[in-house]
């Protein structure tokens, strides 16, 4: 399943039907190619997890840097601009995790 939501926890796109073992990028490409598929508004970006690569309209976290929010809750401060970006990315992307949590 591919789900896209807004910062106020509203799903704006859902794609079902792919097996869980399929690569995330393949599902995203399918979503973008469909006639009524996922559209990224001009000048906007969707935050994606590390299973995706950065490309137009999609921002992934820096690889090889701390990412998960609990790593900063333990009193650690970001030690580089990349870690700072990842901290903010994780906080913003947490919305989709909460959305899926509500569905369970």
Rosetta blueprint (number, residue, H / E / L):
1 X L
2 X E
3 X E
4 X E
5 X E
6 X L
7 X L
8 X L
9 X L
10 X L
11 X E
12 X E
13 X E
14 X E
15 X E
16 X L
17 X L
18 X L
19 X L
20 X L
21 X L
22 X L
23 X L
24 X H
25 X H
26 X H
27 X H
28 X H
29 X H
30 X H
31 X H
32 X H
33 X H
34 X L
35 X L
36 X L
37 X L
38 X L
39 X L
40 X L
41 X L
42 X L
43 X L
44 X L
45 X L
46 X E
47 X E
48 X L
49 X L
50 X L
51 X L
52 X L
53 X L
54 X L
55 X E
56 X L
57 X L
58 X E
59 X E
60 X L
61 X L
62 X L
63 X L
64 X L
65 X L
66 X L
67 X L
68 X L
69 X H
70 X H
71 X H
72 X H
73 X H
74 X L
75 X L
76 X L
77 X L
78 X L
79 X L
80 X L
81 X H
82 X H
83 X H
84 X H
85 X H
86 X H
87 X H
88 X H
89 X H
90 X H
91 X H
92 X H
93 X H
94 X H
95 X H
96 X H
97 X H
98 X H
99 X H
100 X H
101 X H
102 X H
103 X H
104 X L
